Amino acid sequence: MPRHVKLQLKQSPITVVPSAARNLLSPAARHSPLAPLFLLVTSLLPCVLTSCSHPTKFDPTSLTFLIEANPVNLDPRFATDGQSQHLDGLIFSGLLARDAQMNLHGDLAESWQTPDPVTYVFHLKPNIHFHDRRPLTSADVKFTFDFILNSANKSPKRGGFRIIDKIEAPDPLTVVFHLKEPYASFLWNLIPSAAGIVPANATADFSRHPIGTGPFRFVSQSQDDEVVLARNQSYFGAAPDLQSIRFRIVPDAVVRALELRKGSADLEMSSLSADLIPVLVRRPSLSLSERPGTNFAYLGINSQDPLLARREVREALAFATDREALVKFLLHGQARVASGILPPNHWAYEPNVRQYSVDAARAEKLLDVAGYPRAANGIRFHLTLKTSTEEQARLIGAALQEQWRKAGIDLELRPLELATLLSDSMHGNFQLTFLRWVGANNDPDVFEFVFSSKRFPPDGANRGHYSNPRIDALTDQIRVEMDQEKRRALCSKVQKILADDLPYIPMWFTDVVSVHRRELGDLQLSPTGDYDFLTTLNPASEPRANSPH
């Protein structure tokens, strides 16, 4: 086994050395249950992944895309997990869609007007058909939203559309939405991943065989195995070049890496630990595409927990967290440290908020003043962090465990299956969680959805039950303010309050990174990490020239 492997990625040398990997963990952390896993990965993978292999022949008409988890529900009226929303973006169409610059344009809608602040009139494109050949009409649009708004159906998206008073379909190609009050973010809620349009009278088992109007049609789904999509030949836009896509569910990152190495899979996206990527892209058959992303990683805090309800404790946790080190060593620089939920390239982003660079001494002082001195064993108190079972999340938890121990905080880690983690979060069954927002943080409406006391689950995503009357009042104003500059000023106030109050501990915005067959070229990845690039992908039958990384 080689003891020292030197790799190069983006002109920067990366050295994988067992002793160096061990040094990422302090003496105490080296005895963590996760330390052997981390050291095994860094020690063995250079050997395994660089061994001789002969990739299988590439078929440019069909792709095998590795994903790490099952989509929970492909019915767009219920889909809230990242994988379901990404796949729904391929199967379904919305009234509107967004481009890479986050500008809205018509999808099913040919045009729309707003005759007054509470009325939206959409004119549908003619001659659009569902995958089963049924023509799309305004009745399908009305049915989709009426279903979501009916409380008996228990759609988790109902809260996002509670502002709708009624919907009319005066003719087959016209839909009219009447709102209860002005809502500046209404149009953003009409994109495919948020509100894909389903056929009228879609049955209760619709998620088992979803039918949309999108560029790909559903073929099959096997639980814990795969989801297969095929090209929609009758797509009303430009039909994809790809004939089929097989989304294979492979929960283990090492197995995903090995599948890519031997050529039995064609690509993955943001699912590999940073240690695996430079090893894989040395192979002549593989390439790397990446871009800065907007998906937001954070530590969720239960504000109803007596300990975490103290702002001094939340501040201490923020100052005890060395996010720069986590990004550098565990993410290999493939992220940007965050100061809040909005990404820096957002028009409403406020950079002048309180910052929390690592300061262990300040964390200790805050806890001393708050009345939590160290006990004889050096521990002040115990906390529990729930994470997913994904390898990188567990390693981040182990690193936090060690960082916080320096301030006298004993952190217990509880890795859970994603569905269980999300359920516990929705029901307030946690102290701390490590989670990500995928795509939802691209409009200021997210402040109300996540932080307003009116949006506790199931009517929103304020899972920590954070309550601040100033935030409630400001988010009410943001929701109805139509002037962008005035809205920006309101968003600035919200971001400054949240940075002081810390209902979340912001971690970072993860880059969107894909390891894939070289024949796919440089992928035009979206900063939100969705799968829309597959609709325009035109693979070459032969490997393309290697672009520098």
N, C-alpha and C positions, 0 to 999 in steps of 0.2 A: 504494500500500500504506500503510495507516495506521501511523504510527510510535509511537502511544501509544493503547492501548485499555484503558479502565478498566472492570473487571467487579466484580460484587458477589455474594458467596456467604456465607450465614449472617451477614449484616450486616457482613461484614469486607471492605474493599476489597482487590482483588487487581489489581495493575498488571502488564501484560505489555508490557515495553519491551525492544527488542533490546539496548540497552546495559546494562540492568539484568540481563537474562539472562546476558550475557557476564560480568558481575561475579560471578556465582555460581561462575565458574571463575577461578582465579588466572592470572597471565600464562603460566605453564608449561602449565597445563591447557588454555588456549585453543588450544594447538597440538595437542591430543590428536585422534586420528582421530574421536572421538565428539563433539567440540565443534561441528563444522558441523551434525551431526544435531540436537543440542540447540537450537542457535540457529535453525535452520530451523523446527523445531517451534514455538518460542515466537514467531517473527516472522511466519510465514505463516498459521498456523491461525486467528488471529482473523479474518483476511480470508476464508479459505476457508469456515470453519464458520459465519460469520454472513452469508454471501451468501444471496441470495433463493432459496428453494426451496419446493416445495409437497409436504408429506408425503403419502404414499399413504394411502388410506382404511383405517381400522383394522378388523380382524375380531376381535371379542372372543372368538371360539371357538378361535382358533389363535394361537400365538405363534412369533415367530422370535427365538431367544436366541443372541446372538453369544458364542462361546467362542474362546479364543486357541490351543488345542492339541487335537490328536486325543486321545480317550480311548485309552489303550494297550491295554487288555484289559477287556471288559465281563463276563467270567466272574468273579463275585465271589470265587471261590476263588483267583484270581490277581491281582485288581485291587489295586494299591498307589498308583497315581498319583491326584492329586486329581480330575481330570475323570472318570476311570472310577468312582471311589468316589461322586462326586456323582450320576452318572447311575444307578449301581447302587442308590442310595438311593431312586430313583423306580421302578425295575423290580422290585426284590426286596423281600421282607420278611424281618425277622429274628425270632428268638424274642422279643426285647425291642426297644424303641425308647426314645429320650430326647426330652424336651420342651425348650423354649427355656431353662428353668432348669436343665437338665442332670439332671433327675430321670428315673429309669427307670420304664417302665410296659410292660404286655404289648403285643406286636404280634401275632405268631402265637400266642403263649402267652396263654391265658385266665387262668392262675394258675400259681404255682410255690411249691414248698416246699424248705426245706433241713433235712432231718431230722437231719443231722450236718454238720460243717464240710467234709466231702469228698463229699457227695452232694447233687445238685440234681435235683429232680423237676419236670418241666414238663408241664402239661396243655394241649393244643392246643385252639384254638377249633374248633368243628365247622363243616362245610360251607364250607370254604375251597378254592378251585380255582386251579390254575395257569392261565396265559393260554391254554393249549391245551385247557382244560376238564378236565384230569386232576385228581382230588381230591388234596389235600395230606394226607399221613399222617406218622406218626412215622418210617416207613421213609425218607422223603425227608430228614428232619432227620438221621437216623443216617448215611445215605449221604453227605450233604454233609460232615460232620465226619470220617467215616472216610476220605474221599478226601483231605482236607487233611492228615490225620495220616499217610497213606501216603507214606513218603519217596520211593518210586518216581515219584510224581506231581510232585514238586519244587514244591509250592506254597510261595510266599514267606511264607504265613501259618502254616505249620506250627509255627514257633517259638513263636508266640503261644498255641498250644493244646497244647504238649508236656506240660502239666500233666495232661491228660486220660488216665486209665488205660483206661477202656472206656465204651461207650455202649450202652444197652439200649433196646429198643422193645417193651415188654411187651404193648401193645395199640395200635391205630391212632392213638389220641389221647394217648398218654403216652410221654414220652422221659425217660430217666434217665441223668444224667452221673455217673460215678464218677471223682473226681480222685485223683491220687497223693498229694497233700498239700493243706492249705487254701490257697486262692488268693483274696485279697480282691477282686481286680479281675475275677474270672471273668465276672460278669454284664455288665460293660461290653464284653466281647468278643463279645456276642451281638446287637449292633445291626445293621441291614441293611448299612451300609457296611463293617463288619468281617466279617460272616458272613451274607450273604444266602443263603437256602435255595434250592437248585436241585432239580429233579426227580431221583428215583433213576434211575440208569443214564444220566445226561446224557453225551452223546458227547464225543469229543475236540475236535470243532469247535463246541462249545457257544457259544463267544464270538462266533461269526458270526451266531447267531440266538438270543440268550439268552431264556429263558422263566422268569418268576418269578411271584409272586403280588401284586406291588406295585400302586400306584394307576395306573401307566402301563405299557403293554406296548410292547415293541420292534417297530418296523416295518421299519427299514432303516438301513444304515450305508454311507456312501461315503467311503473313505479320503481325508483332506485336504479333504473337502467338507462333509459333514453327517451327523448322526444324527437320525432321526425317531422320535418316540414318540407313541403314541395313548392316549386314555383307556381304562382298563380298566373296562368297563361292569359287570363282575361283581365288582368289588373288594369285599372283605368289610367294609371301612370305608366312610366317606363318599366316594363317587366324586367325582373332581375335576370342576369346572365346565368346564375347558379340554378341548376335544376332541382337540387335537394340539399338539405342541411340536416345532419344527424347530431343532435345535442346529447352527448354521452355524459351521464352523471358519474363522476369519479371523485369521491370525497377526499382522497388522500393526495396531497400535493406531490409527494415523491412519485407516486404512481402516474400522476398526470405528466410529470417530467419525463418519466421513462417511456410513456406512450408517444410523446412528441419525439423523443430521441430515436425510437425505432421506426417512426413514420406511420404508425397505426392511427395517428390523429394529426390534424392539420393545424389547429390553433387553439389557444386559450386566451383569456383576457383577465388580467389583474387577479390571477388565482394562484400564483406561485410565490413562494418566499423569495426574498431578495437574494439569498445565497445561491439559489438554483439557477437564476437567470443568466449570470455571466458564464456559467459552465455550459449551459445549453447553446448559447449563441456563438460559441466557438466552433460549433459544428457547421460544416459547409452547407448542410441541407436546411439550416434554420436561420431565421432572422428576427430582428426586434423592431417593433414599432412602439412609440410612446409619445405622450403629450401631457402637459399639465392638466390635472383633473379638478373637478369641483365636488366630488364626493367627499363628505365630511365625516371624519372619525372623531368620536367624543366619548367622554366618560359621563354617563347619565347619572344623576343624583336624585335620590328619593328625598324630597323636601319634607316628607312627613316623618322621617326617621329623627328621633330626638337629638341624636348626635350631629347628623348632617344638616339639621335645621339651623345650626349655628353658622353664621357667615364666616366667623374666624376659622372654623374647622375647614370649610370649603376653601378659603384662601390658603390655609396651610397646605392642603393637598395640592393646590396648584403650584405653590412655591417649592414643594418637595418633588415635583415631577420634572425630570430632565427630558423634555420632549426633543430637544436638539440631538441628544445622544441616542434616543430611540430611533429617530429618523436616520441618523448617520449609520448606526451599527446594525439595527434590525431591518430597516427598510432600504439600506444602501443609498440613501439620498433620494429615493423615489417618492417624495412627498414634500409638502411645504407646511411649516408650522402655522397653525391657525390662531387667530385672535377672536374669532366668532364664527357663526354659522354661515354667513355670506362669503363667497369666495372673493379674493382681491380684485378680480376682473369684473365684478358686478357693478352696475351703475349706481347702486345704493350703498356700496361698501363704505364703511367709516374706518379709516386707519388710526385715528387719534383716540384710541380707547386704552384703558388700563392694560398693561402687559404683565406677564408672570414668568419672567426668566427664572431658571432654577436658583433657589436661595435657601439652602437647608437651614442656615442659622435663623433666617427670618421665619421659616415655618415653625421651628422650635419655639421661638419667642411668642408667636401667635398662640400656640397651644398652651404655653406656660401661662400667659395672661388670661386665656379662656378658662383656666382651671383644670387643665389636664396634664399634671406633672408626670414624669416618668416614675414607674413603680420600681421596686428593687431589681426586677429582671430587665429594666430598661424600656418596658412597654408602657405606652400611655393608654391605648385602647385598641380594640379589634374591629376590623371592618371586613365585609365580604364583597368580592367583585365577581359578578357573573359575566362570562364571556361565551362565545361560541366554541365549538370543539376544533375549529380550524387552527392549524399549527401556528400561524403567525399571531393570532389572537392570544393563544396560550403563552407564547414566548413573550409577548408584550406584557401580559399579566405577571409573568415571572419577573420581568425586569422592574415593573412597578412595585412588586412585592419587596424587592431589594432596595429600590430608591426610597420608598416610604419608611422602611425599617430604620434608615438613618435618622429619621425624625421621631422615632419611637412608635410608629404605627405598624401594628401586626395585620397584614392583609392575607385573608384566606381566598383562594381561587376556586371557583366552581365552574368548570367548562360544561356547557349544556348543548344539546342539539338545537339548531337554530329555531325550530318551531317552538320548542319549550322556552328558549330564551325570550322570544318575542311575546309569548303568552304571559310569562312571568312579568315582563316589562309592562304590558298592557294592564295587568291586574295589580300593579304596584308591589309585586312580590320580589323586592330587591332592595339592597342598600345602594350599590353601585353597579353599573353595567358598562361594558365596552361595546359600542355599536357604531354603525355608520348610517348617515343619511345619503341615499342614492337618488339624485335628481330633484328631490323635493325642495332643495335650498336654492333654486334659481329664480324665485320670485319673492318679494317681501311679504307675501301672504304667509310665508313659513313662520314668521314671528307670532302671528295669532295662532296658527295651527299647533305650534310646539310650546308656546309660553303663556298663552292666555288662560286664565282660570275658567273661562267658558268652554275650554276645549279639552277637558279631561276625557280619557277614553270612556265610551266608544265614540264620542263626538269629536275627537281630535287626537293629537299625539302628545299632549302634556302628561307624559307617563309618570313624571316625578311629582305631579300635583303642586307645581310651583305656583305661587299666588302673589301678585304684586299689583295693587290698584293702578299704579302709574303705567305699567305695561298694558293692562287691560284697556285703559283709556286711550293710550297711544295706538295700539293695534286696531281699536275701533276706528280711529281716524285714518289710519293707513288703508284700511279696507275700503273706505268710501272716497278718499282723496284722488281725484282724477288728474290733477296737475303734478307732473313728475318731479319738478323741483321742490314743491311743497312736500311731496311724498318722501323725497330724499332726506329733507330736513327732519321729518318725523322718524324715519328709519335710523338716522344718526343718533337721535335721542335714545331710541330703544337699544341700540348697540352699546352705547355708553353705560346705560343702566345694567344691562345684562353682564357686561364685563366687570362691573363692580359687584354685582349680586352673585354671579357664578351659579346659576341653576344647572349649567353644564360646566365641565372642564373641557374647553376646546383642545383637541389634539393636533390634527393636521388634515390637509386636503391631499388625498392620495393621487399620484399620477396614474393615468390610464396606460397600462403597459401590456403588450401582447407579444408572446413568443409564438412564432408561426413558421410554416414552410416558406422558404425563400420565394417560391413561385407566386406567392400572393402579393409580393411587392410591398411598398410602404402603405400600410393600412391607414385610411382616413378616419381615425378614431374620433369619437365625440368626447368632449370634456366630461360629459355626464356618465360615460361608460355604457351607453346603450348599444344596441346591436344594429342600428340603422345603416352602418357602413356596409353591411352584407347585401343591401338592396342594390348597390352600385358596384360591388366587387366584380372584377373581371380577371380571374386568375390566368396566368400564362401556363402553357403546357410544359414549358421548360423553365429551369431556375433563372431568376433575374440576377443582374449584376449586384454584388453585395454593396449596399450603401453604408457609408461610414457611420459608426455609432460611438 
